[in-house]
Amino acid sequence: MSWTQFFRRKRMMEDLDKDIRDFIERETQDNIERGMSPEEARYAALRKFGNVTRVKEETWELWSLVWLEQLWQDVRFGVRMLAKNPGFTAVAVLTLALGIGANTAVFTVVDAVALRPLPAPTPDRLVRLYVKSPQGVERYFSYPDYEDIRRQVRSFSGVAACYRSGKFLNSLDESSEVLIDDVSPDYFTVLGVKPLLGRTFSRELDGGVQSETGVVISYRLWQSRLAGDPAIIGKEIKLNGETATVIGVTPPHFQGLERLVPTDMWLLIGRASEFNHAYPAGRNDREFETVARLSEGVTIEQARSELDAFSHRLAAAYPEANRGITFQLVPETKQEGRMLPIGLLLMAVVGLVLVIACANVAGLLLARAEARRRELALRVALGAGRRRLARQALTEGLLLSTLGGALGFALSCWLISFQRVLMPPAFAFLGPDMQVDLREVAFTAGVTLAATLLSTLASAFRAWRVGLAGVLKGEEAALVHRGHRFTARNLMVAGQIALSVILMTTSLLFLRSLYRARNLPVGFDTHKKLAVVKLFALEGSRLRPQQFLPLLAERAAGLPGVKRAAYAFRIPLSDSGSGMNAPVSIPGYQLPESQSNIPIYLNAVSPEYFQTVGTRILQGRAFTSADGPESLRVVIISETMARRFWPHGDAVGQSIKVGERNTLIVGIAEDVKIGETRELPLPYMYLPYSQTTYGEGSVIVEAASDPATVISLLRREIHSYSQGLVIRHVDTVQSLLDLSTYDLMLEFRLIGILSLVGVFLAVVGLYGVVAFIVGSRTREIGIRLALGAGPRQVKGVFLLQGLRLALTGVCVGVLAAFAAGRLVAGLIYSVKPYDPVSMAASAAAVTGIALLACYLPARRATKVDPMVALRYE
């Protein structure tokens, strides 16, 4: 039978009725002609034809898609039953929506940062290049090395270089910052990215010198800060006071090579020097990330072999810069998977939340099945098959899950739309491209189907095993009192409690890890009320930091509420990575044969810097005003640098070569954490700012009270000094610590929220079980009270029963948390995966909350009126 015939059922059944009537009438007429009376003739015709209803059903079964019709009947019946119990339906749908919505939201995040390939044609042909030196492996190349690879390595059809230049201000307002990538002309060609509007860079069009500076902007920047201007191509914008012309807009889903820190604009490397003076010429200036596309037919192994041979030729040609340097390549697909471990952890955590939600709904469905036992038994007695009853239960579960999935999907989309609002201010620059498309829809559908099976199988099995005889004999009340009737629900509740303990223990592990990371010694006083204002001089202003930074620091020191003021190129734990480094030569220190000098990270600071930020000088002296540009070059080194290169403690007074200049060591400072609090101490050094030529810097003030009260005064002082100065960013000690531990903070917040959702659902499930037991034993409670039992005794019975369930779940959960802790051992810091404090605290918290969930229905049981309870049926 065709689908068209299925939807023409009424017409076909009318035709069948007509054919049956015609047959019976003809047979009746024949019987009358044989001598029968009309009544006998009709009875004989009906006996000959058989059961009319059965014939109709058998005929329709031959014609129709029976399973589809029965499914439609089940769906309609299920909708009526759910509409009949709106309270039950609302609780079940909301519970499933929380579980499914959380899974979809987390999957969207993990998909954006770890699973989704780079939005470029054939991303499996893209590779990242790395530099391997005696100091280790790093991702930064020098520009001359990049050019040699591009010209000479035939395994690559194209090679592109990229340099993250940091935060720039556009022409809209002072606080409008953008992240810019300085790229080679073939950057977009290598990646295969086509523009949405205008054009991108190319070596043919942009290889030579042009009079105008072109900039390609991201779709997000175009929409958010340029109002989606359709005529944006060819318009001019201001970058650091200089004019740039918009030549193109990238597609919506391309935001550069960094997923967590998307790019706002792209400039050509040759043009970038007009804005940040960052164009490198030497082979020792390694600041560029490099990405390449494999030539057609070339394998990864072939490319590695050629690149290895090329690196040895380059080391022979340029021994001073490239001695001991080799190049490595890593497929872009592996680069995408760097965030996969934490992504899998989040998916596992949110999966546990879904299991708890499904167990909760399964408990509700089991309780509902108990209430409908008489109905199900009567349906069996009237001829309904057990398979049909089980299928009806599955259909009702599918309806609940579908409604929950739809609501959960809408909830996840709403949460994703608030991504930027929910991010802390210190992480405003973070923002992966989280797309909601068919991948998320398919994932939601899969989770919904899984939720249907998890939440419905128990009630379907109960419907399959419904006992007809016991119900018809009136034994339902007796059965309610037996413990085995609640075994399935009890096991599910105990399982929910166990999963809650796992979730809460995991979140406490990350909380303790975050606490320890934030309280590590960082090399400056984190209890000081510091405010750091990063400054940048606009092009054309002719302001030099060596002139305006000392004057601004002097003015800041005289502001009300300011105790001290200093200035520096950067301060530790800022969002600039590890900072600048310089090649250092140490007389008498034996270097490996393949190494000509030692790259050491450095900072340039004012004489007041150490006292202002609280970094201690352990030996020697700090800088003074006498350490000027014309005086002897001096340097202060870190404790680790002194211990590594002068193990006998005679570093002060030694002369080293920093770059090409002889420099005298005048002091040793305590170790400082450069990029983040968990890093190991590294050799570090400080130069007087007056003896450097850096083009930017920061004013650092120590406030007497809240730094916020000083920042507005400091802003006004900077603006009054010169309109050529712009404020790039304002930091406090709190924001610096937040930024240095942002990964642990985000992990703790996500896992903490999910664990609270899981505990809430588990407690609701426990409350439902105890409340159901109280409701089903109302008559027994009345008899106990009538026979003289006190409220405390009645309350104790139900508290004990709920507590037994809770403690069973807690014990299982603690054992499981021990195993789960080993899975997150690589993601936590300075905390053992089997941390007893975290396990004990989570067990105590879950037990306490479970006791409260048991107490409320137990207390209600003591309010039962014995006379009402004895009449209860």
C-alpha positions in Angstrom: 0.0 0.0 0.0 1.3 3.5 -0.9 1.5 6.5 1.5 -1.2 8.1 -0.6 -3.6 5.3 0.2 -2.7 5.5 3.9 -4.0 9.1 4.0 -7.1 8.1 2.0 -8.2 5.6 4.7 -11.7 7.0 5.2 -12.6 6.8 1.5 -11.2 3.3 1.2 -13.1 2.1 4.3 -16.3 3.5 3.0 -15.8 1.6 -0.2 -15.1 -1.6 1.8 -18.3 -1.1 3.8 -20.2 -0.7 0.6 -18.7 -3.9 -0.9 -19.6 -5.8 2.3 -23.2 -4.6 2.3 -23.6 -5.4 -1.4 -22.3 -9.0 -0.8 -24.6 -9.5 2.2 -27.6 -8.1 0.4 -27.0 -10.3 -2.7 -26.6 -13.4 -0.5 -29.7 -12.5 1.5 -31.7 -12.2 -1.7 -30.5 -15.5 -3.0 -31.5 -17.2 0.3 -35.0 -15.6 0.0 -35.4 -17.0 -3.5 -34.5 -20.4 -2.1 -37.5 -20.2 0.2 -36.0 -18.7 3.5 -37.8 -16.0 5.4 -36.1 -12.6 5.2 -34.8 -12.8 8.8 -33.4 -16.3 8.3 -31.9 -15.3 4.9 -30.0 -12.4 6.5 -28.6 -14.5 9.4 -27.5 -17.1 6.9 -25.7 -14.5 4.8 -24.0 -13.1 7.8 -22.9 -16.6 8.9 -21.5 -17.3 5.5 -19.6 -14.0 5.4 -18.1 -14.2 8.9 -17.2 -11.6 11.5 -17.6 -8.3 9.7 -15.4 -6.3 12.1 -12.6 -8.9 11.9 -12.8 -8.9 8.1 -12.5 -5.1 8.1 -9.4 -5.2 10.4 -7.7 -8.0 8.5 -8.4 -6.2 5.2 -7.0 -3.0 6.6 -3.9 -4.7 7.9 -3.3 -6.0 4.3 -3.8 -2.6 2.9 -2.2 -0.3 5.4 1.1 0.4 7.2 -0.1 -1.1 10.5 3.0 -0.1 12.5 2.6 3.6 11.4 -1.1 3.6 12.4 -0.3 2.1 15.8 2.5 4.6 16.3 0.2 7.4 15.5 -2.3 6.0 18.0 0.4 5.7 20.7 1.5 9.3 20.0 -2.1 10.6 20.4 -2.7 8.6 23.5 0.7 9.7 25.0 -0.1 13.4 24.3 -3.5 13.0 26.0 -1.9 11.3 29.1 0.8 14.0 29.4 -1.7 16.8 29.0 -3.8 15.1 31.7 -0.9 15.4 34.2 0.6 18.9 33.5 2.6 19.0 36.7 4.4 15.7 36.0 5.0 16.7 32.4 6.5 20.1 33.3 8.9 18.6 35.9 10.0 15.8 33.5 10.5 18.1 30.6 12.4 20.8 32.6 14.6 18.1 34.1 15.4 16.7 30.6 15.9 20.2 29.2 18.6 20.9 31.8 20.4 17.7 31.0 20.1 17.9 27.2 20.7 21.7 27.1 23.8 21.5 29.2 25.2 18.7 26.9 24.4 20.8 23.7 26.0 23.9 25.2 29.2 22.2 26.3 29.4 20.3 23.0 29.1 23.6 21.1 32.1 25.0 23.1 34.2 21.9 22.7 33.3 21.7 19.0 34.4 25.3 18.5 37.8 24.9 20.3 38.8 21.3 19.7 36.7 19.4 17.2 35.7 21.7 14.3 38.4 21.9 11.6 39.9 25.2 10.5 37.4 26.8 8.1 39.7 26.4 5.1 39.7 24.1 2.1 41.3 20.6 2.8 42.5 21.5 6.3 44.2 18.1 6.5 46.8 19.5 4.0 47.8 22.3 6.4 50.8 22.0 8.7 52.4 24.2 11.4 56.1 24.7 11.5 58.2 24.7 14.7 61.8 25.6 15.6 63.8 23.0 17.6 66.8 24.4 19.4 69.0 23.3 22.3 66.6 25.2 24.6 63.6 23.2 23.4 60.8 23.5 20.8 59.0 26.8 20.1 56.6 28.0 17.4 58.3 31.2 16.5 60.4 31.7 13.3 62.5 34.6 12.1 61.3 36.3 8.9 64.4 35.5 6.9 64.1 31.8 7.8 60.4 31.9 6.7 61.4 33.5 3.3 64.0 30.8 2.7 61.6 28.0 3.5 59.0 29.6 1.2 61.4 29.8 -1.7 63.4 26.6 -1.3 61.2 23.8 0.2 59.3 22.3 -2.7 57.1 20.0 -0.5 55.0 23.1 0.3 52.8 24.7 -2.3 52.7 27.8 -0.1 54.0 29.1 3.3 52.6 31.9 5.3 53.9 33.9 8.3 51.8 35.5 11.0 52.7 37.8 13.9 50.3 38.6 16.7 51.0 42.3 17.3 48.8 42.8 20.3 46.0 45.2 21.0 45.5 48.3 18.9 43.0 51.1 19.1 40.7 51.8 16.2 39.1 55.1 15.4 35.8 54.6 17.2 36.8 55.5 20.8 39.6 55.2 23.3 38.5 51.9 24.8 37.9 50.1 21.5 40.8 47.7 21.2 41.4 45.3 18.4 43.8 42.3 18.0 45.8 42.5 14.8 47.8 39.8 13.0 50.6 41.0 10.8 50.8 38.5 7.9 52.7 37.7 4.8 51.0 38.5 1.4 50.2 34.9 0.8 48.5 34.2 4.2 45.0 34.0 2.9 46.1 32.2 -0.3 47.8 29.4 1.7 44.8 29.0 4.0 42.4 29.1 1.0 40.2 31.8 2.7 38.0 33.7 0.3 36.7 37.2 1.3 33.1 37.9 2.0 33.5 41.5 0.7 36.4 43.1 -1.2 39.6 41.2 -1.5 42.4 39.8 0.7 46.1 40.1 0.4 48.1 38.4 -2.4 51.7 38.3 -3.4 50.8 39.5 -6.9 48.9 42.6 -5.7 50.6 43.4 -2.4 54.1 42.2 -3.0 55.4 45.6 -3.9 55.4 48.9 -2.0 52.0 50.8 -2.1 51.2 54.3 -1.1 48.2 53.2 1.0 48.0 50.8 3.9 45.3 48.1 3.3 43.7 46.2 6.1 41.4 43.2 6.1 38.9 43.1 8.9 37.0 40.2 10.5 33.2 39.7 10.1 32.8 40.0 13.8 34.6 43.4 14.0 32.6 44.6 10.9 29.3 43.8 12.6 30.1 44.8 16.1 32.2 48.0 15.8 31.6 49.2 12.2 27.8 48.6 12.3 28.0 46.2 9.3 28.5 49.1 6.9 27.8 47.6 3.4 30.0 50.3 1.8 33.0 49.6 4.2 35.3 48.6 1.3 37.5 51.5 0.5 36.8 53.5 3.6 39.5 54.7 5.9 39.9 53.9 9.6 42.4 55.0 12.2 44.9 52.7 13.8 47.1 54.3 16.4 46.6 57.7 14.8 47.5 56.4 11.3 45.2 56.0 8.4 44.4 52.5 6.9 42.0 51.6 4.1 39.7 48.6 4.5 40.2 46.3 1.5 38.2 43.2 2.6 36.0 41.5 5.1 36.6 37.8 6.0 33.8 35.2 6.1 31.8 34.9 9.3 33.5 31.8 10.6 37.1 32.7 9.9 38.8 34.4 12.9 42.5 33.6 12.4 44.6 30.7 13.5 44.0 31.1 17.3 40.6 29.7 18.2 40.4 31.1 21.8 41.8 34.6 20.9 40.2 35.5 17.5 41.8 38.1 15.2 40.0 41.4 14.5 42.2 42.7 11.7 45.0 41.6 9.4 47.9 43.8 8.2 50.7 43.0 5.8 54.0 42.5 7.6 55.7 45.2 5.5 52.9 47.7 6.4 52.8 46.7 10.0 56.0 48.5 10.7 54.2 51.8 10.2 52.0 50.9 13.2 54.2 49.0 15.7 57.8 49.1 14.5 57.8 45.3 14.7 59.3 44.4 11.3 62.2 42.1 12.0 65.2 41.9 9.8 67.6 39.6 11.6 67.6 35.8 11.9 67.8 36.1 15.7 64.4 37.9 15.8 62.1 34.9 16.1 58.5 36.3 16.4 56.5 34.7 13.6 54.2 31.7 13.5 54.4 29.8 10.3 51.8 27.7 8.5 52.3 25.8 5.2 50.2 23.8 2.8 51.5 20.5 1.4 52.0 20.3 -2.3 49.8 17.9 -4.2 50.8 14.3 -3.7 53.4 15.1 -1.0 53.1 13.2 2.2 53.9 14.4 5.8 56.9 12.1 5.9 58.3 13.4 2.6 57.9 17.0 3.8 59.6 16.3 7.1 62.5 14.7 5.3 63.0 17.7 3.0 62.6 20.1 5.8 65.1 18.3 7.9 67.7 18.4 5.1 66.9 22.1 4.5 67.4 23.0 8.2 70.9 21.5 8.1 71.8 23.5 5.0 70.5 26.7 6.6 72.6 26.0 9.8 75.7 25.6 7.7 75.0 28.8 5.8 74.2 30.9 8.9 76.1 29.3 11.8 75.8 32.3 14.2 72.0 32.4 14.1 71.0 28.8 13.1 73.6 26.6 14.6 71.8 23.7 16.2 68.4 24.8 14.8 66.2 22.3 13.1 62.6 22.7 11.9 59.6 20.4 12.7 56.1 20.2 11.3 52.9 19.2 12.9 49.6 18.6 11.0 47.0 21.3 11.7 44.5 18.6 12.7 46.7 17.8 15.7 47.0 21.5 16.5 43.2 21.6 16.7 43.2 18.9 19.3 45.3 20.7 21.9 42.1 21.5 23.9 40.7 18.0 23.5 41.6 16.7 27.0 39.7 19.4 28.8 36.9 19.1 26.2 36.6 15.4 26.9 36.5 16.1 30.6 33.7 18.7 30.2 31.8 16.2 28.0 32.2 13.5 30.6 31.0 15.8 33.4 28.0 17.0 31.5 27.3 13.4 30.5 27.0 12.6 34.2 24.5 15.4 34.5 22.4 13.9 31.7 22.5 10.5 33.4 21.3 12.1 36.7 18.5 13.9 34.8 17.4 10.7 33.1 17.5 8.7 36.3 15.3 11.4 37.8 12.8 11.2 35.0 13.0 7.4 35.1 12.0 7.5 38.8 9.1 9.8 38.0 7.9 7.4 35.3 8.2 4.4 37.6 6.1 6.2 40.2 3.6 7.0 37.6 3.6 3.4 36.4 2.8 2.3 40.0 -0.2 4.6 40.0 -1.3 3.2 36.6 -1.0 -0.5 37.4 -4.7 -1.0 37.5 -5.2 0.7 34.1 -2.4 -1.4 32.5 -3.8 -4.6 34.0 -7.2 -3.8 32.6 -5.7 -3.1 29.2 -4.1 -6.5 29.3 -7.4 -8.1 30.3 -9.1 -6.5 27.3 -6.6 -7.9 24.9 -3.7 -5.5 24.7 -0.4 -7.2 24.2 2.6 -6.6 26.6 4.7 -5.5 23.7 2.1 -2.8 22.9 2.2 -1.6 26.5 6.0 -1.4 26.5 5.9 0.5 23.2 3.4 2.9 24.6 5.7 3.6 27.5 8.6 4.2 25.1 6.4 6.5 23.0 5.5 8.6 26.1 9.2 8.8 27.0 10.1 9.9 23.5 7.5 12.6 23.7 9.0 13.9 27.0 12.5 13.7 25.6 11.6 15.5 22.4 10.0 18.3 24.3 13.0 18.4 26.7 15.4 18.3 23.8 13.6 21.2 22.0 13.6 23.3 25.2 17.2 22.3 26.0 18.4 23.3 22.5 16.7 26.7 22.8 18.3 27.0 26.3 21.8 26.2 24.9 21.3 28.8 22.1 20.3 31.4 24.6 23.4 30.7 26.8 25.7 30.8 23.8 24.3 34.2 22.8 25.3 35.5 26.2 28.8 34.2 25.9 30.5 37.6 26.1 28.2 38.8 28.9 29.1 35.8 31.0 32.8 36.2 30.5 34.7 38.0 33.2 36.1 41.4 32.1 39.7 40.1 32.2 38.8 37.5 29.5 36.9 39.9 27.2 39.4 39.2 24.4 38.6 35.5 24.5 35.8 34.3 22.2 35.8 31.2 20.1 33.5 31.1 17.1 30.7 29.0 18.5 28.4 28.0 15.7 25.0 26.4 16.1 24.4 24.5 12.9 23.5 20.9 11.8 26.3 19.5 13.9 24.7 20.8 17.0 21.2 19.8 15.9 22.4 16.2 15.1 24.1 16.0 18.5 21.0 17.2 20.3 18.9 14.6 18.4 21.4 11.9 19.4 21.4 13.0 23.1 17.6 13.2 23.0 17.4 9.6 21.7 19.8 8.5 24.4 17.8 10.3 27.1 14.7 8.5 25.8 16.3 5.1 26.3 17.9 5.9 29.7 14.7 7.4 31.2 12.1 5.1 29.8 13.5 1.5 29.7 12.7 0.9 33.3 9.1 1.9 33.1 8.7 0.0 29.8 10.0 -3.1 31.4 7.6 -2.5 34.3 4.7 -2.2 31.8 5.9 -5.5 30.2 5.8 -7.3 33.5 2.5 -5.9 34.9 0.7 -8.5 37.0 -2.9 -9.0 36.0 -4.0 -11.4 38.7 -2.7 -9.5 41.7 -4.2 -6.2 40.6 -7.7 -7.8 39.9 -7.6 -9.4 43.4 -7.0 -6.0 45.0 -3.4 -6.7 46.2 -2.0 -3.4 45.0 -2.0 -1.8 48.5 -0.1 -4.7 49.9 2.4 -4.6 47.2 3.1 -1.0 47.8 4.5 -1.8 51.3 7.0 -4.3 50.0 10.5 -3.0 49.5 11.2 -4.8 46.3 8.6 -2.7 44.5 11.0 0.3 44.9 14.2 -1.5 44.2 14.7 0.1 40.8 13.8 3.6 42.0 16.1 3.2 45.0 19.0 2.1 42.9 18.5 5.0 40.5 18.4 7.5 43.4 21.5 6.0 45.0 23.2 6.2 41.6 22.3 9.9 41.3 23.8 10.6 44.7 27.0 8.7 43.7 27.3 10.7 40.5 26.7 13.9 42.4 29.6 13.1 44.7 31.8 12.5 41.7 30.8 15.9 40.2 31.3 17.8 43.4 34.6 16.2 44.1 35.9 17.1 40.7 34.8 20.7 41.1 36.5 20.9 44.5 39.7 19.5 43.0 39.7 22.4 40.5 38.7 24.9 43.2 41.6 23.9 45.4 43.9 23.8 42.4 42.8 27.4 41.5 43.3 28.5 45.1 46.9 27.2 45.2 47.8 28.6 41.8 46.6 32.0 42.8 48.5 31.9 46.1 51.9 30.9 44.8 54.8 33.4 45.2 55.0 35.4 42.0 57.9 37.6 42.6 55.9 40.7 43.6 53.6 41.6 46.4 50.0 40.6 45.4 48.6 42.2 48.5 49.6 45.7 47.3 46.8 47.8 45.7 48.5 48.2 42.4 47.0 49.7 39.2 48.8 49.4 35.9 48.0 51.6 32.9 49.5 50.5 29.6 50.2 53.5 27.3 50.8 53.8 23.6 52.0 56.9 21.7 50.1 57.6 18.4 52.1 57.7 15.3 53.0 61.3 14.4 52.9 62.5 18.0 56.7 62.2 18.3 56.4 61.2 22.0 59.1 59.0 23.3 58.4 56.7 26.3 61.8 57.5 27.7 60.5 61.1 28.1 56.8 60.9 28.9 56.9 57.8 31.2 59.1 59.5 33.9 57.0 62.7 33.8 53.7 60.8 34.1 55.0 58.6 36.9 56.1 61.8 38.7 52.7 63.3 38.3 51.0 60.1 39.4 53.0 60.0 42.6 51.6 63.4 43.5 47.9 62.4 43.0 45.7 62.0 46.1 45.6 58.4 47.4 48.8 57.3 45.6 51.7 56.1 47.7 54.2 55.4 45.0 54.5 55.4 41.2 56.9 53.7 38.7 57.0 52.7 35.1 58.2 49.7 33.1 58.0 48.1 29.7 55.7 45.5 31.1 55.0 43.8 34.4 54.8 40.1 35.1 51.6 38.1 34.6 50.4 40.6 31.9 48.7 39.3 28.8 51.9 39.7 26.7 53.2 36.2 27.0 56.7 35.8 28.2 57.8 39.2 26.9 61.0 40.2 25.0 64.3 38.4 25.2 67.8 39.2 24.3 70.9 37.1 23.4 73.3 37.0 26.4 76.9 36.0 26.3 78.5 35.1 29.7 82.3 35.0 29.9 83.6 31.8 31.2 80.3 29.9 30.9 80.7 26.9 28.6 77.9 26.7 26.0 77.0 23.6 23.9 78.9 23.5 20.7 75.7 24.2 18.7 74.9 27.4 20.7 76.5 30.8 20.5 74.5 32.7 23.1 71.7 32.3 25.6 68.3 34.0 25.0 67.1 35.5 28.3 63.8 37.1 29.0 64.0 40.7 30.2 62.1 43.8 31.3 62.9 47.5 31.3 62.0 49.3 34.5 62.3 52.6 36.4 64.4 53.0 39.6 61.2 53.0 41.7 59.8 49.8 40.1 61.1 47.3 42.7 59.8 49.2 45.7 56.5 49.9 44.0 55.6 46.4 43.0 57.3 44.7 46.0 60.0 42.7 44.3 62.9 42.2 46.7 66.5 42.9 45.8 68.4 40.0 47.4 71.9 41.2 46.8 73.5 44.3 45.4 71.5 47.4 44.6 68.4 48.6 42.7 68.6 51.1 39.8 69.0 54.8 40.6 68.5 58.0 38.6 72.2 57.9 37.8 71.7 54.9 35.5 71.0 57.0 32.5 71.5 56.6 28.7 75.0 57.9 28.8 76.2 56.1 31.9 77.6 52.6 32.3 75.2 49.8 31.1 73.9 47.9 34.1 71.5 45.0 34.7 69.8 43.3 37.6 69.4 39.5 37.2 67.0 37.0 38.9 67.9 34.6 41.6 67.6 31.6 39.2 69.8 33.2 36.6 72.5 34.0 39.3 72.3 30.4 40.7 72.5 28.8 37.2 75.4 30.8 35.8 77.3 31.8 39.0 76.7 28.9 41.3 79.4 30.2 43.8 77.4 33.4 44.5 79.7 35.9 42.8 77.3 37.3 40.2 77.2 40.9 41.4 80.0 42.8 39.7 80.4 40.4 36.8 80.3 41.8 33.2 78.1 40.1 30.6 77.2 41.0 27.0 73.5 41.8 26.4 73.1 41.9 22.7 76.2 43.7 21.5 76.7 45.8 24.7 78.9 45.0 27.7 76.7 45.3 30.8 77.6 45.2 34.5 75.5 43.1 37.0 74.6 45.4 39.9 72.0 43.4 41.7 70.1 40.1 42.2 66.3 40.2 42.5 63.9 37.5 43.7 62.5 35.2 41.0 59.4 36.4 39.3 56.7 34.5 37.4 56.7 35.9 33.9 53.6 34.6 32.1 51.6 32.6 34.7 51.8 31.6 38.3 52.4 27.8 37.7 55.5 28.2 35.6 58.9 27.1 36.8 61.4 30.0 37.6 63.3 31.1 34.6 66.5 33.2 34.2 65.3 36.8 34.0 66.9 40.2 33.9 66.0 43.9 34.3 67.4 46.8 32.4 67.0 50.5 33.2 64.3 51.9 31.0 66.4 54.9 30.2 69.0 52.7 28.6 66.5 51.1 26.2 64.6 52.2 23.1 61.2 50.5 23.6 58.3 52.2 22.1 55.7 51.6 24.8 55.3 51.1 28.5 53.1 51.1 31.6 52.7 53.5 34.5 52.4 51.5 37.8 50.9 53.1 40.9 50.4 51.8 44.4 47.2 53.1 45.9 46.6 53.6 49.6 43.1 52.1 49.2 41.0 50.8 46.3 42.9 51.3 43.0 39.6 52.2 41.3 39.6 55.5 43.1 43.0 56.4 41.6 42.5 55.1 38.1 40.0 57.9 37.1 42.5 60.5 38.4 45.3 58.8 36.5 43.3 58.8 33.3 42.6 62.5 33.5 46.3 63.2 34.2 47.4 61.2 31.1 44.8 63.0 28.9 45.9 66.4 30.1 49.5 65.6 29.4 49.1 64.9 25.7 46.3 64.0 23.2 49.0 61.8 21.4 48.9 59.3 24.3 46.2 56.6 24.3 45.4 54.1 27.1 45.6 50.6 25.8 44.5 48.8 29.0 44.1 49.2 32.7 45.0 46.3 35.0 45.0 45.6 38.7 46.7 42.8 40.7 43.4 41.0 40.8 42.9 41.1 37.0 46.5 39.9 36.5 46.0 36.9 38.7 42.7 36.2 37.0 44.4 36.3 33.6 47.3 34.0 34.7 44.9 31.4 36.0 42.0 31.8 33.5 42.1 28.2 32.4 41.7 26.8 35.9 39.0 29.5 36.6 37.0 28.7 33.5 37.3 24.9 34.2 36.2 25.4 37.8 33.3 27.6 36.9 32.0 25.2 34.2 32.4 22.1 36.2 31.1 23.8 39.4 27.9 24.9 37.7 27.4 21.5 36.2 28.0 19.8 39.6 25.5 22.1 41.3 22.9 21.2 38.6 23.7 17.5 39.1 23.4 17.7 42.9 20.1 19.6 42.5 18.6 17.0 40.2 19.8 14.1 42.5 18.3 15.8 45.6 15.0 16.3 43.7 15.0 12.6 42.9 15.7 11.7 46.5 12.9 14.0 47.6 10.6 12.5 45.1 11.3 8.9 46.4 10.7 9.8 50.0 7.6 11.8 49.2 6.2 8.9 47.2 6.9 6.5 50.0 5.2 8.9 52.5 2.2 9.2 50.1 1.8 5.5 49.5 2.0 4.7 53.2 -0.5 7.2 54.4 -2.8 4.5 55.8 0.1 2.9 57.7 1.2 6.3 59.1 -2.4 6.8 60.4 -2.4 3.4 62.1 1.0 4.1 63.8 -0.2 7.5 65.0 -3.5 6.1 66.2 -1.7 3.3 68.1 0.4 5.9 70.0 3.5 6.4 67.8 5.0 9.9 68.3 5.9 12.3 65.5 9.6 11.8 66.1 9.3 8.0 65.6 7.3 8.4 62.4 9.8 11.0 61.1 12.7 8.8 62.0 11.4 5.9 59.9 11.4 7.9 56.7 14.6 9.8 57.6 16.3 6.5 58.1 15.1 5.1 54.9 16.2 8.2 52.9 19.5 8.4 54.8 20.2 4.8 53.9 19.8 5.6 50.2 21.9 8.7 50.5 24.8 7.0 52.4 24.8 4.1 49.9 25.2 6.6 47.1 27.8 8.6 48.9 30.0 5.6 49.6 29.8 4.4 46.0 30.4 8.0 44.9 33.6 8.4 47.0 35.0 5.2 45.5 34.2 6.3 42.0 35.6 9.8 42.7 38.9 8.2 43.5 39.0 6.7 40.0 37.7 9.9 38.4 40.4 12.0 40.1 43.1 10.0 38.3 41.5 11.0 35.0 41.8 14.8 35.7 45.3 14.5 37.3 46.9 16.2 34.3 44.5 19.1 34.4 44.8 20.1 38.1 47.8 21.8 39.8 49.4 21.0 43.1 46.5 18.9 44.3 46.5 15.1 44.5 43.7 13.5 42.4 42.6 11.5 45.5 42.7 14.7 47.7 41.0 13.6 51.0 39.8 17.2 51.8 37.8 17.4 48.5 36.3 13.9 48.9 35.3 14.5 52.5 33.9 17.9 51.8 31.8 16.7 48.8 30.6 13.6 50.8 29.6 15.8 53.7 27.9 18.4 51.6 25.9 15.9 49.5 24.9 14.0 52.7 23.7 17.2 54.4 21.7 18.3 51.4 20.2 14.7 51.1 19.1 14.8 54.7 17.3 18.1 54.1 15.6 16.5 51.1 14.5 13.6 53.3 13.4 15.8 56.2 10.8 17.8 54.4 8.5 14.9 53.3 9.2 13.1 56.6 8.1 16.1 58.5 4.9 16.2 56.4 4.2 12.6 57.4 3.9 13.7 61.0 1.1 16.1 60.1 -1.2 13.3 58.9 -4.6 13.2 60.6 -5.1 9.6 61.8 -8.9 9.7 61.1 -8.3 10.9 57.6 -5.6 8.4 57.0 -7.7 5.4 58.2 -10.3 6.3 55.6 -7.6 6.6 52.9 -7.7 4.3 49.9 
